[in-house]
Amino acid sequence: MSRLTSWLRPTTTAYAHCDIPCGIYDPSEAVIAARTVARMVELIGQIPEGSTAVTDRNKFVRCVAVKEQHAEKVKHEVQVIWSDYFKAEHLAAFPDLHTKVWNLLKLAGKNKQGIDAQAAADLEAATKEFADMFWATKK
């Protein structure tokens, strides 16, 4: 019997939010992640330029890692809502939705690539705008 169950057991585990669909979507995690990116850029900017202190180097490395993780989280959260939640009727209300999402995803990538306060602020604003569009469809 154990051999039969091992043949039936999936070899790969798949994770998804939620192709059932569950109908539970919330862009607040993307908004918080974008804010975290901006905060990490701010903290990196507070490190004295040219510092070779171990604590400053460690802080820099940690902030960069967190910044990149949260920029990726923005991409993930936005992509899930965009692909699974938004429907054709939402495009009637927001005809530029696809362009705005594409630009938002590009901004998240730009924030992973560098340390740019303006890019971080733009990501925050674009993510907030995306969340506002999402919530407007819920009214």
Helices and strands as residue ranges (DSSP letters): H 2-8, H 28-45, H 54-80, I 81-85, H 88-93, H 97-113, H 117-137
